[in-house]
Amino acid sequence: MLFKLLIFVLIYLNLHANTEIEDTYYVDNRTISSSVITKDTKNDFTILSIDKNSNTQKIKTKDLMKLLSDHGYKNYHSKKSYINFILKSPIDISLLKLKLKEYYEKNYETIDIQNISIEPRGHITALPKDYIVNIESRDFLSKNGIINIKTAENKKIFFNYLIKATVMVYISSDIIKKETSISPQNYIKKSVVLDKFRAKPIQNIDNSSIQAKRHIPKDTILTYNDIELLHVIKRDSMINVTMSKDGMDIVFSAKALQDAKVDDIIKVQNSNGKTLKARVTGNNKAELE
């Protein structure tokens, strides 16, 4: 009895789940069944049919939602006025999938790709024999996008794609103030679903000498826009400056006149009050330029 009750609850939750309808559905058949949207094959019914002289068909969202509601699916919604159904093109997209997989794996050290779906923006029956795949340089920040292939005749064919994947990122476990060292005390490492990143997430913090370049709120995915090399010299601190002369190294103390990172050229002031330029070599260390 308890098992039957659980089954009933699961069916009820599935029927009444608050689910957003996608803008576009790519389908295998001209007859569009409700399971394309609901994934419920047991209670399938026909929504519409794609005309034999066309490869696409659209329906008003309000009409589709009423149709779903009449069959018990009452909580589906969409902000779009129309929902499009497109007949899948009978083409081999394995090379495009491979290129996208390589592209995302190149940009993320730790990414787990579960699925890649690609569809042409218009119905095509075949791909050209020779072509070049073009992917934009920042497309890896999002789970979906548009790629194109360029033919030998300089013609471009565009494709929509969607990648389902998880990425390992670092998330601030507390507020991180500007110029604070990034360490395990203020971040956690976590696998998240690839959706859309504002900038490239940091891939490897371990043993890195970095600090916050700006104020970082709690629970923020750390990106390369948020960090910079750690300042190894603080303004007004006394540092050791090395001067090479006649094959000898002379070390003297000087006052740093600015914050600095390794390889920065900074101004220092010696004991006589003279301002000199030096290149930062390490923690409170510099070489005279």
VEXDREN-2710 file (C-alpha; in Angstrom, 1 decimal):
% VEXDREN-2710
k/r/px/py/pz
1/MET/0.0/0.0/0.0
2/LEU/2.8/2.4/0.9
3/PHE/4.6/1.6/-2.3
4/LYS/1.5/2.4/-4.4
5/LEU/1.1/5.7/-2.5
6/LEU/4.7/6.7/-3.3
7/ILE/4.1/5.9/-7.0
8/PHE/1.0/8.1/-7.0
9/VAL/2.9/11.0/-5.3
10/LEU/5.7/10.7/-7.8
11/ILE/3.3/10.8/-10.8
12/TYR/1.4/13.7/-9.2
13/LEU/4.6/15.7/-8.7
14/ASN/5.7/15.0/-12.3
15/LEU/2.3/16.2/-13.6
16/HIS/2.3/19.3/-11.5
17/ALA/6.0/20.3/-11.6
18/ASN/6.7/24.0/-12.3
19/THR/8.5/23.5/-15.6
20/GLU/9.7/26.0/-18.1
21/ILE/8.9/25.2/-21.8
22/GLU/12.0/25.4/-24.0
23/ASP/11.9/28.0/-26.9
24/THR/12.9/25.3/-29.5
25/TYR/12.6/21.6/-29.7
26/TYR/14.4/19.5/-32.3
27/VAL/12.4/16.4/-33.2
28/ASP/12.8/13.1/-35.0
29/ASN/9.3/12.9/-36.5
30/ARG/6.9/15.2/-38.2
31/THR/4.2/14.2/-35.7
32/ILE/5.0/16.1/-32.4
33/SER/4.0/14.2/-29.3
34/SER/3.6/15.7/-25.8
35/SER/6.4/13.6/-24.4
36/VAL/8.8/15.8/-26.3
37/ILE/8.0/18.3/-23.6
38/THR/6.8/16.3/-20.7
39/LYS/9.0/13.2/-21.1
40/ASP/6.0/11.3/-20.0
41/THR/5.6/8.6/-22.7
42/LYS/2.8/6.7/-20.9
43/ASN/0.4/9.6/-21.2
44/ASP/1.4/10.7/-24.7
45/PHE/-0.8/12.7/-27.0
46/THR/-0.3/14.6/-30.3
47/ILE/0.4/18.3/-30.1
48/LEU/0.7/19.1/-33.8
49/SER/2.3/17.9/-37.1
50/ILE/5.0/19.5/-39.2
51/ASP/3.7/20.3/-42.7
52/LYS/5.3/18.0/-45.4
53/ASN/6.5/21.0/-47.3
54/SER/8.3/22.5/-44.3
55/ASN/10.8/21.4/-41.7
56/THR/9.6/23.7/-38.9
57/GLN/6.3/24.3/-37.2
58/LYS/5.4/26.8/-34.4
59/ILE/2.6/27.0/-31.9
60/LYS/1.4/29.9/-29.8
61/THR/2.6/29.4/-26.2
62/LYS/-0.8/30.1/-24.7
63/ASP/-2.4/27.4/-27.0
64/LEU/0.3/24.9/-26.0
65/MET/-0.1/25.6/-22.3
66/LYS/-3.9/25.2/-22.6
67/LEU/-3.4/21.9/-24.4
68/LEU/-1.0/20.6/-21.7
69/SER/-3.3/21.9/-19.0
70/ASP/-6.3/20.0/-20.5
71/HIS/-4.3/16.8/-20.1
72/GLY/-3.2/17.5/-16.5
73/TYR/0.1/19.3/-17.0
74/LYS/-0.9/22.6/-15.4
75/ASN/2.3/24.2/-14.3
76/TYR/4.2/24.6/-17.6
77/HIS/5.2/28.1/-18.5
78/SER/7.3/30.2/-20.9
79/LYS/8.1/33.9/-21.5
80/LYS/8.1/33.4/-25.3
81/SER/5.0/34.0/-27.5
82/TYR/5.7/31.0/-29.7
83/ILE/7.3/27.6/-29.3
84/ASN/9.2/26.2/-32.3
85/PHE/9.5/22.6/-33.4
86/ILE/12.3/21.8/-35.9
87/LEU/12.8/18.5/-37.7
88/LYS/16.3/17.2/-37.0
89/SER/18.7/17.2/-40.0
90/PRO/20.1/13.8/-41.1
91/ILE/23.7/14.8/-40.9
92/ASP/26.9/13.5/-39.2
93/ILE/27.9/16.0/-36.5
94/SER/30.5/13.8/-34.8
95/LEU/33.4/16.1/-35.9
96/LEU/31.6/19.2/-34.6
97/LYS/31.0/17.4/-31.3
98/LEU/34.7/16.4/-31.1
99/LYS/35.8/20.0/-31.8
100/LEU/33.6/21.4/-29.1
101/LYS/34.7/18.7/-26.6
102/GLU/38.4/19.6/-27.3
103/TYR/37.6/23.3/-27.1
104/TYR/36.0/23.1/-23.6
105/GLU/38.5/20.6/-22.3
106/LYS/41.3/23.0/-23.4
107/ASN/39.8/25.8/-21.4
108/TYR/39.0/23.8/-18.2
109/GLU/41.5/21.6/-16.4
110/THR/38.7/19.7/-14.7
111/ILE/35.5/19.4/-16.7
112/ASP/33.2/16.4/-16.9
113/ILE/31.1/16.5/-20.1
114/GLN/28.0/14.3/-20.0
115/ASN/26.4/15.3/-23.4
116/ILE/26.8/17.6/-26.4
117/SER/23.9/18.4/-28.6
118/ILE/24.3/20.3/-31.9
119/GLU/21.7/21.3/-34.5
120/PRO/21.9/23.4/-37.6
121/ARG/20.0/26.7/-37.4
122/GLY/18.3/25.7/-40.6
123/HIS/17.3/22.2/-42.0
124/ILE/20.1/20.7/-44.1
125/THR/20.4/17.2/-45.5
126/ALA/24.2/17.0/-45.8
127/LEU/27.5/18.6/-44.8
128/PRO/30.1/19.8/-47.3
129/LYS/33.0/17.5/-47.9
130/ASP/35.6/20.0/-46.6
131/TYR/35.1/22.7/-44.0
132/ILE/36.7/24.6/-41.1
133/VAL/35.0/24.7/-37.7
134/ASN/34.9/28.2/-36.0
135/ILE/34.3/28.6/-32.3
136/GLU/34.4/32.1/-30.6
137/SER/37.2/32.6/-28.1
138/ARG/34.9/33.2/-25.1
139/ASP/32.1/30.7/-25.8
140/PHE/33.5/28.3/-23.2
141/LEU/32.0/30.6/-20.5
142/SER/28.5/29.3/-21.4
143/LYS/26.8/26.0/-21.7
144/ASN/25.2/26.9/-25.0
145/GLY/26.1/29.0/-28.0
146/ILE/26.5/29.2/-31.8
147/ILE/29.3/27.8/-33.9
148/ASN/29.8/27.8/-37.6
149/ILE/31.6/25.9/-40.3
150/LYS/33.3/27.6/-43.3
151/THR/33.2/25.8/-46.6
152/ALA/35.8/25.9/-49.4
153/GLU/33.6/28.4/-51.1
154/ASN/33.7/30.7/-48.0
155/LYS/30.0/29.9/-47.2
156/LYS/29.1/29.7/-43.5
157/ILE/26.6/27.3/-42.0
158/PHE/25.6/28.0/-38.4
159/PHE/24.7/25.6/-35.6
160/ASN/23.2/25.9/-32.1
161/TYR/24.8/23.8/-29.5
162/LEU/24.2/22.8/-25.8
163/ILE/26.7/21.2/-23.5
164/LYS/25.8/19.4/-20.3
165/ALA/28.8/19.4/-18.0
166/THR/30.2/20.0/-14.5
167/VAL/33.3/22.1/-13.8
168/MET/35.5/22.2/-10.7
169/VAL/35.7/25.8/-9.3
170/TYR/36.8/27.7/-6.2
171/ILE/34.1/29.5/-4.2
172/SER/34.7/32.1/-1.6
173/SER/33.6/30.7/1.8
174/ASP/33.6/34.2/3.3
175/ILE/34.0/37.9/2.3
176/ILE/37.5/38.4/0.9
177/LYS/38.7/41.9/1.1
178/LYS/40.9/43.6/-1.5
179/GLU/44.6/42.6/-1.3
180/THR/43.8/39.6/1.0
181/SER/45.8/36.5/0.2
182/ILE/43.7/33.7/-1.4
183/SER/44.1/30.6/0.7
184/PRO/42.1/27.5/1.9
185/GLN/40.9/29.6/4.8
186/ASN/38.7/31.7/2.5
187/TYR/37.6/29.4/-0.3
188/ILE/36.2/25.9/-0.9
189/LYS/36.6/23.7/-4.0
190/LYS/33.4/22.5/-5.5
191/SER/32.0/20.9/-8.7
192/VAL/29.2/23.0/-10.3
193/VAL/27.0/22.6/-13.3
194/LEU/28.3/24.6/-16.3
195/ASP/25.8/27.3/-17.0
196/LYS/27.2/30.8/-17.6
197/PHE/30.2/32.3/-16.0
198/ARG/30.9/36.0/-15.8
199/ALA/34.6/35.3/-16.4
200/LYS/36.9/32.3/-16.6
201/PRO/36.9/30.5/-13.2
202/ILE/40.3/29.9/-11.6
203/GLN/41.4/26.4/-12.5
204/ASN/44.2/25.8/-10.0
205/ILE/44.8/27.8/-6.8
206/ASP/47.0/25.2/-5.0
207/ASN/50.4/26.6/-4.1
208/SER/49.7/29.9/-5.9
209/SER/50.8/33.2/-4.4
210/ILE/47.7/35.3/-5.3
211/GLN/45.5/37.9/-3.7
212/ALA/42.1/39.5/-4.2
213/LYS/42.2/42.3/-6.8
214/ARG/38.8/43.6/-5.5
215/HIS/36.3/43.1/-2.8
216/ILE/34.8/39.5/-3.3
217/PRO/31.4/38.7/-1.7
218/LYS/30.8/35.4/0.1
219/ASP/29.7/32.4/-2.1
220/THR/31.3/33.9/-5.3
221/ILE/32.9/31.7/-7.9
222/LEU/36.5/33.0/-8.1
223/THR/37.6/34.0/-11.6
224/TYR/40.9/35.3/-13.1
225/ASN/39.3/38.8/-13.1
226/ASP/39.2/38.7/-9.3
227/ILE/42.8/37.9/-8.5
228/GLU/46.3/39.1/-9.1
229/LEU/49.8/38.0/-7.9
230/LEU/50.4/38.5/-4.2
231/HIS/52.1/41.8/-3.2
232/VAL/55.4/40.7/-1.7
233/ILE/56.3/44.3/-0.8
234/LYS/54.2/46.7/1.1
235/ARG/54.4/50.5/0.7
236/ASP/56.6/52.2/3.4
237/SER/58.1/48.9/4.4
238/MET/61.9/48.5/4.6
239/ILE/63.3/46.1/2.1
240/ASN/66.7/44.7/1.1
241/VAL/68.0/46.1/-2.2
242/THR/70.9/44.4/-4.1
243/MET/73.3/46.5/-6.2
244/SER/75.8/44.7/-8.4
245/LYS/79.1/46.5/-8.9
246/ASP/82.5/45.3/-10.2
247/GLY/81.4/41.7/-9.8
248/MET/80.2/42.2/-6.2
249/ASP/76.7/42.3/-4.7
250/ILE/76.1/45.1/-2.3
251/VAL/73.0/44.9/-0.2
252/PHE/71.4/47.9/1.5
253/SER/68.1/48.8/3.2
254/ALA/65.7/51.1/1.5
255/LYS/62.1/52.2/2.0
256/ALA/59.6/51.0/-0.6
257/LEU/57.4/53.8/-1.9
258/GLN/54.7/51.5/-3.3
259/ASP/53.1/48.1/-3.1
260/ALA/54.6/45.6/-5.5
261/LYS/54.6/42.1/-6.9
262/VAL/57.5/40.0/-8.2
263/ASP/59.0/41.6/-11.3
264/ASP/57.4/45.0/-10.7
265/ILE/59.7/48.0/-11.1
266/ILE/59.2/50.3/-8.1
267/LYS/60.7/53.4/-6.5
268/VAL/62.7/53.0/-3.3
269/GLN/64.3/55.6/-1.1
270/ASN/67.7/55.0/0.4
271/SER/69.0/56.2/3.8
272/ASN/70.2/59.4/2.2
273/GLY/66.7/60.2/0.9
274/LYS/67.6/59.5/-2.7
275/THR/64.9/57.9/-4.9
276/LEU/66.0/54.9/-6.9
277/LYS/64.3/52.4/-9.2
278/ALA/64.5/48.6/-8.4
279/ARG/63.0/45.4/-9.7
280/VAL/61.2/43.2/-7.2
281/THR/62.7/39.7/-6.9
282/GLY/60.9/38.3/-3.9
283/ASN/59.5/38.9/-0.4
284/ASN/60.9/42.3/0.7
285/LYS/63.7/41.9/-1.9
286/ALA/64.7/43.9/-5.0
287/GLU/67.5/44.5/-7.4
288/LEU/68.7/48.0/-8.4
289/GLU/67.9/48.8/-12.0
END
